[in-house]
Amino acid sequence: MKTLRFNNGDELDAIGLGTWKSEPDKVQEAVISALKTGYKHIDCLAVYGNEAEIGHALQEAFQKNIIARKNLWITSKLWNNAHKAEDVIPALKQTLTDLQLDYLDLYLIHWPVAFRPDLKGSPEKDEDFLSLEEAPIIETWEAMLEAKSQGLVKHLGVANFSVKKLKDLIAKTDDPPEMNQVELHPFLHQDELLKFCHSNNIHLTAYSPLGSGDRSSEMKADDEPSLLDNEVIKSLAQQHEVTPAQILIAFHLHRHTAVIPKSTNSKRIKENLDSANVVLTEEDMAQLKSLDRHYRYVKGKFFKTSNGMYSNIYDE
Ligand code: A2P
């Protein structure tokens, strides 16, 4: 398995199990199945409400000696309603309680967007948001650094950050993010972001690598292109005698990023990990480059305010 190496020598398995959209009643079995299959990297998030079930799975895995805590990498993310400095450590501690862990390997600011601390669901009106003046990213970041200094987390990062937002944060701190988790796949190469991150010692993790076909209908466009049904990807799969999903996962291994395909199906969980054996050639990558159309499945349009404060979330 390819790994990403951090400054302190820690290594992250490039293929991890994604758990966004994994229903609470299925995720426990999925995590156990993944750990038995050989996954050592699980990507979690507080907002989806399935971390307690993942915690049960991790406890079971430790008790049954399926994997030891020190060999496992657990990532989670700070939700938008906990950006105020005083809310960061309590949110992280809640995640640790739910996951039944003493520390996380990686904690990310989920979005460069802040909600009011008491907002439980989705924002519906302007007052549900905090402006960047009310909740500056640097203050959230400094609270994340404090969590790290308390030993609650080993590595820190962000998600859904553009080059512009990364530059802004890097300029304000001596301890910059080590990871940026963003949507990446052959329809969305984001080469400029990849180059910037890699030349600034920031790793990338690709979310929605298979096109996240299980998103809710409100999150889907009618004319969405399909990665898994794409002819170029299907033909590469045929040539390598693997599945289209495996080509889509191997694409990220070639680009030296991590990738977190989500599945709750044990056969597909194994299939996705087995992508580690698929080696794409430069010619294959050139064919995949021809598919780049800067298409986002996760459009980030759900952060609507009348003044457009968060309308251009990706700065493009
Ligand atoms: P399932 O959980 O039933 O396996 P993404 O990782 O881009 O968010 O995509 C997740 C979606 O892709 C889910 O609907 C998941 O379904 C499906 N999926 C996961 N692995 C595979 C695979 N190997 N082949 C086809 N579909 C897959």
Residues whose N, C-alpha, C, O or C-beta is under 5 A from the ligand:
A	BS01	A2P	G18 S208 P209 L210 G211 S212 G213 D214 A245 I260 P261 K262 S263 T264 N265 R268 E271
